[in-house]
């Protein structure tokens, strides 16, 4: 049970950050049960690891995805397009668990602006948004 000062979203976000021993144990269980071959597990590891693979299957809780953007959003006045753009990023994370930043330059993100994220946010914000995506992916892969 999280301490009283910890919000439920923060608790869920931390829960979704799998630890390496947990991932190793899942790999061992899969291999012993014959569900996956050692070669298939190695392929998953090379693709970002079992944590990222599992996250791609189950997605990310919406509260956890929103929490990832809290620091970015706080203290800002965002336009309607920026809010909708961030909501689409959160939707993607909720459905797939991680997001390749290159998708920010493809449809449906280019529906807001032909330049994708760079047409909706200033350069410094783009760097921060891409870092958030890398952080979310890194926590799944860890």
For each residue, the residues with C-beta under 8 A, 3 or more apart:
1:
2: 6 8 10 11
3: 6
4:
5:
6: 2 3 10 11
7: 10 11
8: 2 11 12 63
9: 12 13 63 64 66 67
10: 2 6 7 13 14 67
11: 2 6 7 8 14 15
12: 8 9 15 16 61 63 64
13: 9 10 16 17 61 63 64 67 68
14: 10 11 17
15: 11 12
16: 12 13 55 60 61 64 139 140
17: 13 14 139 140 142
18: 22 23 51 54 140 142
19: 22 23 142
20: 23 24 142
21: 24 25
22: 18 19 25 26
23: 18 19 20 26 27 49 50 51
24: 20 21 27 28
25: 21 22 28 29
26: 22 23 29 30 50 54
27: 23 24 30 31 41 50
28: 24 25 31 32
29: 25 26 32 33
30: 26 27 33 35 36 41
31: 27 28 34 35 36 37 38 41
32: 28 29
33: 29 30
34: 31
35: 30 31
36: 30 31 40 41 44
37: 31 40 41
38: 31 41 42
39: 42 43
40: 36 37 43 44
41: 27 30 31 36 37 38 44 45 50
42: 38 39 45 46
43: 39 40 46 47
44: 36 40 41 47 48 49 50 53
45: 41 42 49 50
46: 42 43
47: 43 44 52 53
48: 44 51 52 53 98 137 140 141
49: 23 44 45 52 53 140 141 142
50: 23 26 27 41 44 45 53 54
51: 18 23 48 54 55 140 141 142
52: 47 48 49 55 56 97 98 137 140 141
53: 44 47 48 49 50 56 57
54: 18 26 50 51 57 58 97 140
55: 16 51 52 58 59 60 97 98 140
56: 52 53 59 96 97 98
57: 53 54 97
58: 54 55 97
59: 55 56 93 94 95 96 97
60: 16 55 64 65 93 94 97 98 136
61: 12 13 16 64 65 94
62: 65 66 90 94
63: 8 9 12 13 66 67
64: 9 12 13 16 60 61 67 68
65: 60 61 62 68 69 90 93 94 136
66: 9 62 63 69 70 90
67: 9 10 13 63 64 70
68: 13 64 65 93 132 135 136
69: 65 66 72 73 86 89 90 132
70: 66 67 73 74
71: 74
72: 69 76 125 128 129 132
73: 69 70 76 78 86
74: 70 71
75:
76: 72 73
77:
78: 73 82 83 86
79: 82 83
80: 83 84
81: 84 85 112 113 120
82: 78 79 85 86 120 121
83: 78 79 80 86 87
84: 80 81 87 88 112
85: 81 82 88 89 109 112 117 120 121
86: 69 73 78 82 83 89 90
87: 83 84 90 91
88: 84 85 91 92 108 109
89: 69 85 86 92 93 99 104 129 133
90: 62 65 66 69 86 87 93 94
91: 87 88 94 95
92: 88 89 95 96 99 103
93: 59 60 65 68 89 90 96 97 98 99 136
94: 59 60 61 62 65 90 91
95: 59 91 92
96: 56 59 92 93 99
97: 52 54 55 56 57 58 59 60 93 140
98: 48 52 55 56 60 93 133 136 137 140
99: 89 92 93 96 103 133 136 137
100: 103 133
101: 104 129 130 133 134
102: 105 106
103: 92 99 100 106 109
104: 89 101 109 116 117 129 130
105: 102 109 110 115 116 117 118
106: 102 103 109 110 116
107: 110 111
108: 88 111
109: 85 88 103 104 105 106 112 116 117
110: 105 106 107 113 114 115 116
111: 107 108
112: 81 84 85 109 116 119 120
113: 81 110 116 118 119 120
114: 110 119
115: 105 110 118 119
116: 104 105 106 109 110 112 113 119 120
117: 85 104 105 109 120 121 126 129
118: 105 113 115 121 123 126
119: 112 113 114 115 116
120: 81 82 85 112 113 116 117
121: 82 85 117 118 125 126 129
122: 125 126
123: 118 126 127
124: 127 128
125: 72 121 122 128 129
126: 117 118 121 122 123 129 130
127: 123 124 130 131
128: 72 124 125 131 132
129: 72 89 101 104 117 121 125 126 132 133
130: 101 104 126 127 133 134
131: 127 128 134 135
132: 68 69 72 128 129 135 136
133: 89 98 99 100 101 129 130 136 137
134: 101 130 131 137 138
135: 68 131 132 138 139
136: 60 65 68 93 98 99 132 133 139 140
137: 48 52 98 99 133 134 140 141
138: 134 135 141 142
139: 16 17 135 136 142
140: 16 17 18 48 49 51 52 54 55 97 98 136 137
141: 48 49 51 52 137 138
142: 17 18 19 20 49 51 138 139
